[in-house]
Amino acid sequence: MDIYEHLNRTGGVARTAQLLSAGYSRRDIAHLTERGVTQPRRGIFLAPDCDQDLAAAVRHNARLTCASAAGHYGLWLRNPPARLHLACNHGHGSGFIRHRTVRFGGHPALPLVAVEDVALHALGCLAPPLSTALATSAIRLHGVPLELLRDQLRGDRSAPVRRALQELDLRAESIVEVDAQHLFRSNAIGFEAQVFLPGIGRVDFLLAGFLIVEIDGFAFHSKRADMLRDRHRNNTSTVNGFAVLRYMPEHIWFNPEQVLAEIRAVLVSRKGSAP
């Protein structure tokens, strides 16, 4: 593979040692500058369209971690962080959030900490539901053991860590379900998640034993067959005495007060009509 193509496949960022270990000669490396590759300092090469976060990590002699590394691992995070999160043991540089403790070997080709460290740093740095969504996805998508996270953080008694570990709920199958769980917990609304109901199937949430709350992602409910199935589920739920509320992710994220008001109204109405 051409060295320039190799550089672009690694995010447009590389050190001399990485390129040499990949089998390229020093002569190959020297020719990179003829193709628009810059050297912010000796031993570092940046392609013209390189990933700017990766470039910043290399310039600071660090690795991306926490929220800044989430996108590279496909972890659940709605918005990129306002400031970079970098893992480094030195005290040089500023303008970023510094994470000093690294427990696992990093990514083999990119300046990223291991996905395990990404989750651990998030649990100690971010508030729920950001931390819990990121950690839950590390467990579900990358097989990071929950017990490993708990063991590594056992001695950490900080409030963010305690709260995040308490909220970790692996029944959540998407970021919006993590956010819905957090919304319910924060407002003292009890719930059961991913409940199987005979004749109806599995529902996202069951509240007070009778109120089904479903979170509909467009990708899973955009075909006619999906719509027919959902109508059948709704009708079967009603026939069997359940109430149903359905929400899109936008409701949970941008209009949570409406969601809470509607849920409370249904809960109160059923309680008020009980004999």
C-alpha positions as CSV (number, residue, x, y, z in Angstrom):
1,M,0.0,0.0,0.0
2,D,1.2,3.5,-0.8
3,I,2.5,5.3,2.3
4,Y,0.2,8.3,1.7
5,E,-2.8,6.0,1.5
6,H,-1.7,4.3,4.7
7,L,-1.4,7.6,6.4
8,N,-4.9,8.6,5.4
9,R,-6.2,5.2,6.7
10,T,-4.8,6.1,10.1
11,G,-6.7,9.3,10.4
12,G,-4.1,11.3,8.5
13,V,-1.8,11.3,11.6
14,A,1.3,9.2,12.3
15,R,4.7,9.2,14.0
16,T,7.9,8.1,12.3
17,A,8.1,4.9,14.5
18,Q,4.6,3.9,13.4
19,L,5.4,4.3,9.7
20,L,8.7,2.3,10.1
21,S,6.9,-0.5,12.0
22,A,4.4,-0.6,9.1
23,G,7.2,-1.5,6.7
24,Y,8.0,1.9,5.1
25,S,11.5,3.1,4.6
26,R,12.9,6.5,5.8
27,R,13.1,7.4,2.2
28,D,9.3,6.7,1.8
29,I,8.7,8.9,4.8
30,A,10.8,11.7,3.6
31,H,8.8,11.9,0.4
32,L,5.5,12.5,2.3
33,T,6.2,16.3,2.5
34,E,6.2,16.4,-1.3
35,R,2.5,15.4,-1.2
36,G,1.3,18.1,1.2
37,V,2.0,16.3,4.4
38,T,3.2,18.7,7.2
39,Q,5.4,18.1,10.2
40,P,4.3,20.3,13.2
41,R,7.4,18.9,14.9
42,R,10.0,16.3,14.3
43,G,8.7,12.8,14.0
44,I,5.0,13.8,13.5
45,F,3.3,13.7,10.1
46,L,-0.1,15.2,9.4
47,A,-2.0,14.8,6.1
48,P,-3.9,17.8,4.7
49,D,-7.3,16.4,5.6
50,C,-6.3,14.7,8.9
51,D,-8.6,14.3,11.8
52,Q,-8.0,17.4,13.9
53,D,-8.7,15.7,17.2
54,L,-6.1,13.0,16.4
55,A,-3.7,15.7,15.3
56,A,-4.1,17.6,18.6
57,A,-3.6,14.4,20.6
58,V,-0.3,13.7,18.8
59,R,0.9,17.3,19.1
60,H,0.3,17.1,22.9
61,N,2.0,13.7,23.1
62,A,-1.3,12.2,24.3
63,R,-4.1,9.9,23.3
64,L,-7.8,10.8,22.8
65,T,-10.1,9.4,25.5
66,C,-13.5,9.8,27.2
67,A,-16.0,11.8,25.1
68,S,-13.3,12.7,22.5
69,A,-12.7,9.0,21.7
70,A,-16.3,7.9,21.7
71,G,-16.9,8.5,18.0
72,H,-13.8,6.6,16.9
73,Y,-15.2,3.5,18.7
74,G,-18.8,4.0,17.7
75,L,-19.9,4.6,21.3
76,W,-23.2,6.3,22.2
77,L,-22.7,10.0,22.4
78,R,-25.1,12.6,21.1
79,N,-22.8,15.6,20.7
80,P,-19.0,16.0,20.6
81,P,-17.5,17.6,23.6
82,A,-16.7,21.3,23.7
83,R,-13.2,20.6,24.9
84,L,-10.8,17.7,24.0
85,H,-10.3,14.9,26.5
86,L,-6.7,13.7,26.4
87,A,-4.9,11.0,28.3
88,C,-1.3,12.0,29.2
89,N,1.0,11.6,32.2
90,H,2.8,14.9,31.6
91,G,1.7,18.3,32.8
92,H,2.4,20.2,29.6
93,G,-0.2,21.9,27.4
94,S,-3.5,23.4,28.2
95,G,-7.0,23.9,26.7
96,F,-8.0,20.3,27.1
97,I,-9.3,18.0,29.9
98,R,-6.5,15.9,31.2
99,H,-6.9,12.2,32.2
100,R,-3.8,10.8,33.8
101,T,-4.7,7.2,34.7
102,V,-4.4,4.8,31.8
103,R,-4.9,1.1,32.7
104,F,-4.9,-0.7,29.3
105,G,-2.8,-0.7,26.1
106,G,-4.0,1.8,23.6
107,H,-5.2,1.5,20.0
108,P,-2.5,-0.2,17.8
109,A,-2.6,2.4,15.1
110,L,-4.3,5.6,16.3
111,P,-3.6,7.9,19.3
112,L,-6.6,6.5,21.2
113,V,-6.7,4.9,24.6
114,A,-8.3,1.4,24.8
115,V,-12.0,1.3,24.8
116,E,-11.9,0.1,28.4
117,D,-10.1,3.3,29.4
118,V,-12.6,5.4,27.4
119,A,-15.4,3.9,29.4
120,L,-13.6,4.2,32.7
121,H,-12.6,7.8,32.1
122,A,-16.2,8.7,31.1
123,L,-17.6,7.2,34.3
124,G,-15.3,9.3,36.3
125,C,-15.6,12.5,34.3
126,L,-19.0,12.8,32.7
127,A,-22.4,13.1,34.5
128,P,-25.2,10.7,33.7
129,P,-26.7,10.0,31.3
130,L,-23.7,10.9,29.2
131,S,-21.4,8.6,31.2
132,T,-23.9,5.8,31.4
133,A,-24.7,5.8,27.7
134,L,-21.1,5.8,26.7
135,A,-20.2,3.0,29.2
136,T,-23.3,0.9,28.3
137,S,-22.4,1.0,24.6
138,A,-18.8,0.0,25.4
139,I,-20.2,-3.1,27.2
140,R,-22.9,-3.9,24.6
141,L,-20.9,-3.1,21.4
142,H,-17.3,-4.0,22.4
143,G,-17.9,-6.7,25.1
144,V,-16.2,-4.7,27.9
145,P,-17.1,-6.6,31.1
146,L,-19.3,-4.7,33.5
147,E,-17.4,-6.3,36.4
148,L,-14.1,-5.0,35.0
149,L,-15.4,-1.5,35.1
150,R,-16.7,-2.0,38.7
151,D,-13.4,-3.6,39.8
152,Q,-11.3,-0.8,38.3
153,L,-13.4,1.9,40.0
154,R,-14.0,0.1,43.3
155,G,-11.6,2.4,45.2
156,D,-13.1,5.6,43.6
157,R,-15.6,7.2,45.9
158,S,-16.2,10.3,44.0
159,A,-19.8,11.4,43.4
160,P,-19.8,11.1,39.6
161,V,-18.5,7.5,39.7
162,R,-20.9,6.4,42.4
163,R,-23.9,7.9,40.6
164,A,-22.9,6.5,37.2
165,L,-22.3,3.0,38.5
166,Q,-25.7,3.1,40.2
167,E,-27.4,4.1,36.9
168,L,-25.7,1.6,34.6
169,D,-28.5,-0.6,33.3
170,L,-27.6,-3.0,30.5
171,R,-31.2,-3.5,29.5
172,A,-31.0,-0.2,27.5
173,E,-30.6,-1.0,23.8
174,S,-29.9,2.5,22.5
175,I,-28.8,5.9,23.7
176,V,-32.3,7.2,23.8
177,E,-33.3,4.4,26.2
178,V,-30.5,5.3,28.5
179,D,-31.7,8.9,28.4
180,A,-35.3,7.8,29.1
181,Q,-34.1,5.8,32.1
182,H,-32.3,8.8,33.4
183,L,-35.3,11.0,32.9
184,F,-37.5,8.6,34.8
185,R,-35.1,8.1,37.7
186,S,-34.4,11.8,38.0
187,N,-38.1,12.4,38.4
188,A,-39.0,9.6,40.8
189,I,-40.9,7.6,38.2
190,G,-40.5,3.9,38.8
191,F,-40.2,1.6,35.7
192,E,-39.4,-1.9,34.5
193,A,-37.3,-2.0,31.3
194,Q,-37.5,-4.5,28.4
195,V,-40.5,-6.4,29.8
196,F,-42.0,-9.3,27.9
197,L,-45.9,-9.3,28.0
198,P,-47.8,-12.4,26.8
199,G,-49.6,-11.7,23.5
200,I,-47.9,-8.4,23.1
201,G,-44.2,-9.0,23.1
202,R,-41.3,-7.1,24.6
203,V,-41.9,-3.4,25.5
204,D,-39.4,-0.8,26.2
205,F,-40.8,0.3,29.6
206,L,-43.6,-0.8,31.8
207,L,-44.8,1.7,34.5
208,A,-47.0,0.9,37.5
209,G,-47.8,-2.4,36.0
210,F,-50.2,-1.0,33.3
211,L,-48.6,1.9,31.4
212,I,-46.5,0.8,28.4
213,V,-44.0,3.5,27.2
214,E,-42.3,2.8,23.8
215,I,-39.5,4.8,22.3
216,D,-39.7,4.6,18.5
217,G,-36.7,5.1,16.4
218,F,-37.6,6.0,12.8
219,A,-35.2,3.4,11.3
220,F,-37.2,0.6,13.0
221,H,-40.7,1.9,12.3
222,S,-40.5,3.4,8.8
223,K,-41.9,0.4,6.8
224,R,-45.5,-0.5,6.3
225,A,-44.9,-3.9,7.9
226,D,-43.5,-2.2,11.0
227,M,-46.5,0.1,11.1
228,L,-49.0,-2.8,10.9
229,R,-47.1,-4.6,13.6
230,D,-47.2,-1.6,15.9
231,R,-50.9,-1.0,15.3
232,H,-51.5,-4.7,16.3
233,R,-49.4,-4.3,19.4
234,N,-51.1,-1.1,20.4
235,N,-54.6,-2.6,19.9
236,T,-53.7,-5.8,21.7
237,S,-52.3,-3.8,24.6
238,T,-55.5,-1.8,24.9
239,V,-57.7,-4.9,24.8
240,N,-55.6,-6.4,27.6
241,G,-56.1,-3.4,29.8
242,F,-52.8,-1.6,29.2
243,A,-52.3,2.1,28.4
244,V,-49.7,3.0,25.8
245,L,-47.6,6.1,25.2
246,R,-45.2,6.2,22.3
247,Y,-42.4,8.7,21.8
248,M,-39.7,9.6,19.3
249,P,-36.2,10.3,20.5
250,E,-36.8,14.0,19.9
251,H,-39.5,13.9,22.6
252,I,-37.1,12.5,25.2
253,W,-34.3,14.9,24.2
254,F,-36.0,18.1,23.4
255,N,-39.4,18.0,25.2
256,P,-38.9,16.0,28.3
257,E,-41.4,18.1,30.3
258,Q,-44.2,17.1,27.9
259,V,-43.2,13.4,28.3
260,L,-43.3,13.6,32.1
261,A,-46.6,15.5,32.1
262,E,-48.3,12.9,29.9
263,I,-46.9,10.0,31.9
264,R,-48.0,11.5,35.2
265,A,-51.5,12.3,33.8
266,V,-52.0,8.7,32.7
267,L,-50.7,7.3,36.1
268,V,-53.0,9.7,38.0
269,S,-56.0,9.0,35.9
270,R,-55.7,5.2,36.4
271,K,-55.2,5.6,40.1
272,G,-58.2,8.0,40.4
273,S,-60.4,5.5,38.5
274,A,-59.5,2.6,40.7
275,P,-62.4,1.3,42.8
